[in-house]
Structure formats: structure tokens, C-alpha cells
Amino acid sequence: MFSKQEKANFSRYWKGVFKYIFFVLFGFSALRVALLFLYDDAENVTLFSILTGILIIGVGSVLVSVLIALMAIFKER
């Protein structure tokens, strides 16, 4: 279905896009937690909620990155 060149391009695209999306979303999550602590709403922050947020950020970033990489590959065709 995909040539070797397309597979190499896909790998390069999704890794490049993932890096930026993940760090932006991770930054927003860290800012949210910091603001909760700053405004004395820290009782809403648990280890489970932080881990769940990181999991959602990771999975969401991978899915969006793969979709963007696939769009780029199909656009090159």
C-alpha cells in the first residue's frame, strides 16, 4: 500500500508533529494544575487525575499526529 519512501516520510512527519502537539497540551495541563494549586482548589488534584490527563494527552497527540501525517502522505501522491 505504501512505498518505502512514503513509510519513511510518514515516520518523520508524525514524530515531528507529535513532539509539538504533546508539549503544547502538556504545558496547558501543567498550567491548569498550577492554577488549581494557586487558587486553593488543590483538593481537586489527585495523582489519578494527573495520570489520566497525561494518558489523554498522549493518546490524543498520537491520534492527531498520525492523522496529520496521513494527510501529508496522501497529499504528496
KEZASE-821872 format. One record per atom (N, C-alpha, C): residue in three letters; atom name; x, y, z; residue number from 1. Coordinates in pm, 1 decimal. Layout:
BEGIN
ala,CA,X,Y,Z,NUM
...
This chain:
BEGIN
met,N,82.3,-118.5,0.0,1
met,CA,0.0,0.0,0.0,1
met,C,87.4,125.7,0.0,1
phe,N,187.3,130.4,88.2,2
phe,CA,278.5,244.6,92.0,2
phe,C,417.3,200.1,49.3,2
ser,N,486.1,285.7,-23.0,3
ser,CA,623.8,255.4,-61.6,3
ser,C,716.1,282.0,57.3,3
lys,N,842.1,239.9,41.9,4
lys,CA,938.5,261.9,149.9,4
lys,C,958.7,410.4,176.3,4
gln,N,960.6,488.7,70.0,5
gln,CA,978.3,633.4,85.4,5
gln,C,860.2,695.2,159.6,5
glu,N,739.2,650.1,127.6,6
glu,CA,621.3,703.0,195.9,6
glu,C,620.7,664.0,343.1,6
lys,N,665.2,541.8,373.2,7
lys,CA,673.7,499.3,513.1,7
lys,C,775.6,582.5,589.2,7
ala,N,887.7,612.2,526.0,8
ala,CA,990.3,695.2,590.5,8
ala,C,938.1,836.6,613.1,8
asn,N,868.7,890.6,513.1,9
asn,CA,810.6,1024.3,527.8,9
asn,C,704.3,1027.1,637.3,9
phe,N,621.8,921.9,642.5,10
phe,CA,518.6,913.1,746.0,10
phe,C,581.9,915.5,884.6,10
ser,N,685.6,836.3,903.2,11
ser,CA,753.2,830.9,1032.6,11
ser,C,809.6,967.3,1070.3,11
arg,N,869.2,1032.8,974.7,12
arg,CA,927.7,1165.1,1000.0,12
arg,C,818.7,1267.3,1031.7,12
tyr,N,707.7,1263.2,957.7,13
tyr,CA,600.2,1360.1,978.3,13
tyr,C,535.5,1344.2,1115.5,13
trp,N,496.0,1219.8,1148.9,14
trp,CA,418.3,1205.2,1271.6,14
trp,C,504.2,1229.8,1394.2,14
lys,N,633.0,1195.4,1389.1,15
lys,CA,720.1,1223.1,1504.0,15
lys,C,741.4,1372.4,1520.8,15
gly,N,755.6,1443.5,1410.4,16
gly,CA,773.5,1588.0,1417.7,16
gly,C,650.6,1658.8,1470.4,16
val,N,534.0,1618.1,1423.8,17
val,CA,409.1,1681.4,1466.7,17
val,C,376.9,1643.7,1610.6,17
phe,N,398.9,1516.9,1646.7,18
phe,CA,367.4,1468.9,1781.2,18
phe,C,441.0,1549.0,1887.5,18
lys,N,567.7,1575.1,1861.3,19
lys,CA,651.6,1645.6,1958.1,19
lys,C,588.3,1779.1,1997.9,19
tyr,N,545.7,1856.3,1899.9,20
tyr,CA,491.2,1988.7,1928.4,20
tyr,C,352.9,1981.5,1991.9,20
ile,N,267.1,1895.2,1940.2,21
ile,CA,132.5,1883.0,1996.2,21
ile,C,139.3,1836.1,2140.6,21
phe,N,223.6,1735.9,2168.6,22
phe,CA,233.1,1682.1,2303.9,22
phe,C,281.1,1788.6,2402.2,22
phe,N,385.1,1862.6,2366.3,23
phe,CA,438.6,1961.1,2459.5,23
phe,C,343.0,2078.2,2481.7,23
val,N,268.8,2117.4,2380.6,24
val,CA,170.4,2224.2,2398.9,24
val,C,59.0,2177.3,2492.0,24
leu,N,5.1,2058.7,2468.3,25
leu,CA,-101.4,2007.9,2554.5,25
leu,C,-51.3,1980.4,2695.5,25
phe,N,70.7,1929.7,2707.8,26
phe,CA,129.0,1904.0,2839.3,26
phe,C,149.0,2035.7,2914.5,26
gly,N,188.9,2139.0,2843.2,27
gly,CA,204.3,2270.7,2905.1,27
gly,C,72.6,2325.8,2956.8,27
phe,N,-34.4,2311.2,2878.2,28
phe,CA,-165.7,2355.5,2924.2,28
phe,C,-210.4,2277.2,3047.1,28
ser,N,-183.8,2148.1,3048.4,29
ser,CA,-220.0,2066.1,3163.5,29
ser,C,-141.9,2108.4,3287.6,29
ala,N,-13.4,2133.9,3271.5,30
ala,CA,67.8,2178.9,3384.8,30
ala,C,20.6,2315.3,3434.5,30
leu,N,-16.1,2402.8,3343.2,31
leu,CA,-68.1,2534.1,3381.6,31
leu,C,-198.7,2519.8,3458.9,31
arg,N,-284.1,2430.4,3415.2,32
arg,CA,-411.4,2406.8,3483.9,32
arg,C,-387.9,2359.4,3626.5,32
val,N,-297.7,2263.5,3644.2,33
val,CA,-268.1,2212.3,3778.1,33
val,C,-206.8,2322.4,3864.6,33
ala,N,-117.1,2400.6,3807.6,34
ala,CA,-55.2,2510.0,3883.3,34
ala,C,-159.8,2612.6,3926.7,34
leu,N,-253.5,2643.9,3838.5,35
leu,CA,-358.6,2739.5,3874.7,35
leu,C,-450.6,2684.1,3982.5,35
leu,N,-477.3,2554.1,3979.1,36
leu,CA,-558.7,2494.5,4085.0,36
leu,C,-488.8,2506.5,4219.6,36
phe,N,-358.1,2483.5,4221.9,37
phe,CA,-284.7,2498.9,4347.0,37
phe,C,-277.8,2645.7,4389.1,37
leu,N,-263.2,2733.9,4293.6,38
leu,CA,-250.6,2876.3,4323.3,38
leu,C,-378.6,2932.8,4384.3,38
tyr,N,-493.5,2888.2,4336.4,39
tyr,CA,-621.0,2940.2,4384.8,39
tyr,C,-686.4,2849.8,4488.9,39
asp,N,-606.8,2769.7,4557.9,40
asp,CA,-651.4,2685.9,4670.4,40
asp,C,-761.0,2586.9,4633.5,40
asp,N,-760.1,2538.5,4511.2,41
asp,CA,-850.2,2430.7,4471.9,41
asp,C,-772.8,2300.2,4458.2,41
ala,N,-668.4,2285.1,4535.6,42
ala,CA,-579.4,2169.9,4521.2,42
ala,C,-646.0,2039.0,4561.2,42
glu,N,-757.8,2044.9,4634.2,43
glu,CA,-824.2,1919.6,4670.9,43
glu,C,-882.0,1849.6,4548.0,43
asn,N,-895.7,1923.0,4437.4,44
asn,CA,-944.2,1862.8,4313.5,44
asn,C,-834.4,1790.8,4236.7,44
val,N,-709.4,1806.9,4279.2,45
val,CA,-596.5,1747.8,4208.5,45
val,C,-552.6,1621.4,4281.5,45
thr,N,-560.5,1509.0,4211.1,46
thr,CA,-511.4,1382.8,4266.0,46
thr,C,-411.0,1324.7,4168.3,46
leu,N,-335.9,1228.2,4216.5,47
leu,CA,-239.9,1161.5,4129.0,47
leu,C,-312.6,1093.2,4013.2,47
phe,N,-428.8,1034.4,4042.6,48
phe,CA,-505.9,967.4,3938.1,48
phe,C,-551.3,1066.4,3830.8,48
ser,N,-594.0,1185.9,3872.0,49
ser,CA,-638.9,1283.9,3772.2,49
ser,C,-522.4,1333.1,3687.2,49
ile,N,-404.8,1346.8,3747.9,50
ile,CA,-287.1,1388.9,3671.6,50
ile,C,-246.5,1280.3,3572.5,50
leu,N,-244.8,1154.5,3617.4,51
leu,CA,-208.5,1043.9,3527.8,51
leu,C,-311.0,1026.5,3416.5,51
thr,N,-437.8,1044.2,3448.4,52
thr,CA,-541.9,1036.1,3346.0,52
thr,C,-523.6,1146.4,3241.9,52
gly,N,-491.1,1265.9,3287.1,53
gly,CA,-466.5,1376.3,3194.7,53
gly,C,-348.3,1349.4,3103.7,53
ile,N,-240.4,1295.4,3160.3,54
ile,CA,-122.9,1262.9,3079.1,54
ile,C,-155.9,1154.1,2977.4,54
leu,N,-235.5,1054.7,3017.5,55
leu,CA,-276.2,948.5,2925.1,55
leu,C,-361.0,1005.1,2811.4,55
ile,N,-455.5,1090.2,2844.6,56
ile,CA,-540.5,1150.5,2741.5,56
ile,C,-457.7,1237.1,2647.3,56
ile,N,-365.3,1314.3,2702.9,57
ile,CA,-277.8,1397.9,2620.7,57
ile,C,-194.2,1311.4,2527.4,57
gly,N,-137.7,1203.2,2580.3,58
gly,CA,-53.0,1115.0,2498.6,58
gly,C,-129.0,1049.3,2385.4,58
val,N,-242.5,988.6,2418.0,59
val,CA,-321.4,918.3,2316.3,59
val,C,-377.7,1017.2,2214.2,59
gly,N,-428.3,1129.3,2261.0,60
gly,CA,-481.3,1230.0,2169.1,60
gly,C,-375.0,1285.3,2076.7,60
ser,N,-256.1,1308.8,2130.6,61
ser,CA,-146.3,1360.4,2048.5,61
ser,C,-105.5,1260.3,1941.7,61
val,N,-101.0,1132.6,1978.3,62
val,CA,-64.7,1028.9,1880.7,62
val,C,-168.6,1022.5,1769.6,62
leu,N,-295.9,1021.7,1805.7,63
leu,CA,-401.0,1011.8,1703.9,63
leu,C,-399.8,1131.5,1608.9,63
val,N,-389.3,1250.4,1663.3,64
val,CA,-387.3,1370.0,1578.4,64
val,C,-262.4,1371.5,1491.3,64
ser,N,-148.3,1333.0,1547.2,65
ser,CA,-23.4,1331.0,1470.5,65
ser,C,-30.1,1231.7,1355.4,65
val,N,-87.0,1115.0,1381.1,66
val,CA,-99.9,1014.0,1275.3,66
val,C,-193.1,1064.0,1165.6,66
leu,N,-303.4,1126.8,1203.1,67
leu,CA,-395.5,1178.7,1101.7,67
leu,C,-330.7,1288.4,1017.8,67
ile,N,-254.6,1376.3,1081.0,68
ile,CA,-185.7,1481.9,1006.1,68
ile,C,-81.6,1421.8,912.9,68
ala,N,-7.6,1321.5,961.0,69
ala,CA,93.8,1256.8,877.0,69
ala,C,29.3,1185.2,758.6,69
leu,N,-83.2,1118.2,781.2,70
leu,CA,-152.8,1051.2,670.6,70
leu,C,-202.8,1152.5,567.9,70
met,N,-254.4,1265.6,615.1,71
met,CA,-297.4,1369.4,520.9,71
met,C,-180.5,1417.8,436.7,71
ala,N,-65.1,1435.7,498.7,72
ala,CA,52.8,1482.4,424.7,72
ala,C,97.0,1379.1,321.9,72
ile,N,93.0,1250.7,358.0,73
ile,CA,133.5,1144.2,265.3,73
ile,C,37.0,1138.8,147.0,73
phe,N,-93.9,1142.9,174.8,74
phe,CA,-190.7,1135.3,65.6,74
phe,C,-188.5,1260.8,-21.1,74
lys,N,-152.5,1373.9,37.4,75
lys,CA,-142.9,1496.7,-41.1,75
lys,C,-24.0,1491.4,-136.4,75
glu,N,83.9,1422.0,-96.6,76
glu,CA,202.3,1410.0,-181.9,76
glu,C,176.8,1322.1,-303.6,76
arg,N,81.4,1232.1,-293.1,77
arg,CA,56.1,1137.8,-403.0,77
arg,C,5.3,1203.7,-525.9,77
